[in-house]
Amino acid sequence: MLSLIKFPRVFTINQVPKVFHEDGIISGYRHPRSSATDCIISLFQLTNETLNIWTHLLPTWYFLWKLVTVVLMQTAWQDSFTWPLVVFLVSCCIYPLASSCAHTFSSMSTQARHICFFFDYGALSFYSLGSAIVYSSYIFPDKWVNSSFHRFYIPIAVFNTVICTALACYSRLGMTFLQYNHDDVKRFPESQSPKFSKSLRVVAFAYPYLFDNIPLFYRVFLCAGDGCTDNDANILHLNHIALAFLTGFLFATHLPERLAPGSFDYIGHSHQLFHVCAILSTHFQMKAIEQHMVTRRPWLTSNSIPFSFANSLGPALLCVVMNLIIIVLYSIPLLSAPVCRERKHGKDQKKASAKLCPCY
């Protein structure tokens, strides 16, 4: 069946605009003005994005199955104790789905590329809030429960996720403004430095992660005595933490492709490895949380902050609304940007060289 499909042509790094370039990736680029159909067809064609898509698309179904299991079999809507887990599992479904969609359709245009990844960033920040909500509910050490830090933990986490989305989107918007309007260079001077933009993005995601994991780090590495240790869960936590830091390392360093440009264009480059590590990390995180829910439920029900809409579903909905507002605000300049001259004159985009159109 696949042999009957005419796959789109792939390009080298010198044949696509700079905004599509990836460090150490020389070939396998899709046409920078692909149609939506071509993007979907490319799911079954080996390009430098194919495994980026599948390494997050397939796990989405695994987390969706877990979510459906909790909602249907544990009657989640009737038990407020499971609401934080539901929020977390929803975030676990959304972030790999948003990522796979972003990688699928990011080659439709420069505007589409940026907007797709805006949604990707929003989904990642929502996942960080989902983690904070389950940590607040099930992970906090006994001695920290009902403390001032515990009470302000979720509001601070919501604030961090909004800042995370805004900073991550800003790191792309600066580059977009520079491309479309030279007058905006003064407004966004950092857009002249891709390394600065990447660093800004790393900080945008690292800060919420480090804050959200304060109670987990304390429980695993510092806390001792009653109410602190759970050996089976701690092993899962350590796996999660190690893979999370490996994920960040791969995202920041672009290894191994930086060491051998062109050798990992299709299989084995950092973004694929980063996706796999992120999913495995989330899997171990979920398993540890499930253990804490079972073992700590009697104590938490009697001693912790009451489980309610205000500390589970409410912050999640607020985060979604705020992230969507940020994405819309950052997308407006892209949607109003000038189109390519070839498009205005009605020329066939598929026949044009990818390098000829400055608006790509």
Long-range contacts (C-beta under 8 A, 24 or more apart in sequence): 2-44, 5-41, 5-44, 7-41, 7-42, 7-44, 7-45, 8-34, 8-38, 8-41, 8-42, 8-45, 10-45, 10-47, 11-354, 14-355, 15-353, 15-354, 15-355, 16-354, 16-355, 16-360, 17-110, 17-354, 17-355, 17-357, 17-358, 17-360, 19-110, 19-113, 19-175, 19-179, 19-360, 20-107, 20-113, 20-360, 22-48, 22-254, 22-269, 22-271, 23-254, 23-257, 23-258, 24-254, 24-257, 24-258, 24-259, 24-260, 24-261, 24-262, 24-264, 24-269, 24-270, 25-257, 25-261, 25-262, 25-264, 25-265, 25-269, 26-261, 26-262, 26-265, 27-262, 27-265, 28-265, 28-266, 29-107, 30-107, 31-107, 31-350, 31-354, 32-107, 32-109, 32-110, 32-354, 32-360, 33-107, 33-108, 33-109, 33-349, 33-350, 33-354, 33-357, 33-360, 34-107, 34-108, 35-108, 36-105, 36-108, 38-107, 39-104, 39-105, 39-107, 39-108, 40-104, 42-104, 42-107, 43-104, 46-266, 47-266, 48-265, 48-266, 48-269, 49-103, 49-104, 49-106, 49-107, 50-266, 51-266, 51-267, 51-272, 51-275, 52-99, 52-100, 52-103, 52-271, 52-272, 52-275, 53-100, 53-103, 53-104, 54-100, 55-272, 55-275, 55-276, 55-279, 56-96, 56-97, 56-99, 56-100, 56-103, 56-275, 56-279, 57-96, 57-97, 57-100, 59-96, 59-279, 59-282, 60-93, 60-96, 60-97, 60-100, 63-89, 63-92, 63-93, 63-96, 63-282, 63-286, 64-93, 66-92, 66-286, 67-92, 67-93, 80-306, 80-307, 80-308, 80-312, 81-137, 81-293, 81-297, 81-300, 81-301, 81-307, 82-293, 83-307, 83-309, 83-312, 83-313, 84-133, 84-134, 84-136, 84-137, 84-138, 84-307, 84-311, 84-312, 85-134, 85-137, 85-138, 85-289, 85-290, 85-293, 86-312, 86-313, 87-130, 87-133, 87-134, 87-312, 87-313, 87-316, 88-130, 88-131, 88-133, 88-134, 88-286, 88-289, 89-130, 89-286, 90-130, 90-316, 91-123, 91-126, 91-127, 91-129, 91-130, 91-131, 91-316, 92-127, 92-130, 92-282, 92-286, 94-123, 94-126, 94-127, 95-120, 95-123, 95-124, 95-126, 95-127, 96-275, 96-279, 97-123, 98-122, 98-123, 98-124, 99-123, 99-124, 99-275, 109-360, 110-176, 110-179, 110-334, 110-359, 110-360, 111-176, 111-334, 111-335, 111-337, 114-172, 114-173, 114-176, 114-331, 114-334, 115-327, 115-331, 115-334, 117-172, 118-169, 118-172, 118-327, 118-330, 118-331, 119-327, 121-164, 121-165, 121-168, 121-169, 121-204, 122-165, 122-323, 122-324, 122-326, 122-327, 124-164, 124-168, 124-205, 125-161, 125-162, 125-164, 125-165, 125-168, 125-205, 125-208, 125-319, 125-323, 126-161, 126-316, 126-319, 126-320, 126-323, 127-282, 128-157, 128-160, 128-161, 128-164, 128-205, 128-208, 128-209, 128-212, 129-157, 129-158, 129-161, 129-208, 129-212, 129-315, 129-316, 129-319, 130-316, 131-212, 131-213, 131-285, 132-157, 132-208, 132-211, 132-212, 133-157, 133-311, 133-312, 133-315, 133-316, 134-289, 135-212, 135-213, 135-215, 135-216, 136-215, 136-305, 136-311, 137-300, 137-304, 137-307, 137-311, 137-312, 138-289, 138-292, 138-293, 138-296, 138-300, 139-215, 139-216, 139-219, 139-289, 139-292, 140-215, 140-219, 140-304, 141-215, 141-218, 141-219, 141-223, 141-227, 141-228, 142-226, 142-227, 142-228, 142-299, 142-303, 143-223, 143-227, 144-215, 144-218, 145-300, 145-303, 145-304, 145-305, 146-303, 146-304, 146-305, 150-305, 151-305, 153-215, 154-311, 154-315, 155-315, 156-211, 157-208, 157-211, 157-212, 157-315, 158-315, 158-318, 158-319, 158-322, 160-207, 160-208, 160-211, 160-212, 161-208, 161-319, 161-322, 161-323, 162-319, 162-322, 162-323, 162-326, 163-204, 163-207, 163-208, 164-204, 164-205, 164-207, 164-208, 165-322, 165-323, 165-326, 165-327, 166-326, 167-200, 167-201, 167-203, 167-204, 168-200, 168-201, 168-204, 168-205, 169-326, 169-327, 169-330, 170-200, 170-330, 171-197, 171-198, 171-200, 171-201, 171-204, 172-197, 172-330, 173-330, 173-333, 173-334, 176-333, 176-334, 176-337, 177-333, 180-333, 180-337, 180-338, 180-359, 198-252, 202-248, 202-251, 202-252, 205-248, 206-248, 209-244, 209-248, 213-241, 216-241, 217-241, 227-299, 230-291, 230-292, 230-295, 232-291, 233-288, 233-291, 233-292, 233-295, 236-284, 236-285, 236-287, 236-288, 236-291, 237-284, 237-285, 237-288, 239-280, 239-281, 239-284, 240-281, 240-282, 240-284, 240-285, 240-288, 243-277, 243-278, 243-280, 243-281, 243-284, 244-277, 244-278, 244-281, 246-277, 247-274, 247-277, 247-278, 247-281, 250-274, 250-277
